[in-house]
Amino acid sequence: MEEIYIDEHLLLRDAELKDIEDYIFIPFDKELLKMYGSSMNYKTPKSREKSILLIEEIQNEPYEWAIVYNNIFIGQVRLVIDEANNKSKFAIGIFNPKYWSIGIGTKVTNAVLNYGFTKLKLHKIYLRVLKYNKRAIKSYEKAGFVIEGEERDSAFIKGRYYNDIHMGILKEEYFNRK
């Protein structure tokens, strides 16, 4: 796993067992679970066993990183490569609300886009996001993603259907922005 230094505060690295404590310390957030499209009750306590599985998942994926801010594990980011089509699906999650809306997500997204287009030589990076997740959509647009379409009633959450927005960025678009 290649580490990615973004600035003096922000690092993308492989997950470590010590990250479990940072993860467990922050309870589930009602808004976060809604933005993820989860139907889980936010009052559910985090278990050590599931926290270990999260860390192992990050460790076992070749292009998944722990997001670390001032030596605190605050989230994860990943690329899931589709080699046949030279593209990748992007996903990011910052589980600690203290670090929302201060530009960390956009910085991490830009760093992973740079890695994907320069190191992995990808042609396209894409994602899907719930239409009501306006903060995420704004961050993705800042990083250069464009809306490619909308999938109607694609997510069934707590008894209701919601739309997903499909977004993508091509290698040439990324480099033309720089």
Secondary structure, 3 states (H helix, E strand, C coil): CCCEECCCCEEEECCCCCHHHHHHHCCCCHHHHHHHCCCCCCCCCCCHHHHHHHHHHHHHCCCEEEEEECCEEEEEEEEEEEHHHCEEEEEEEECCHHHCCCCHHHHHHHHHHHHHHHHCCCCEEEEEEECCCHHHHHHHHHCCCEEEEEEEEEEEECCEEEEEEEEEEEHHHHHHHC
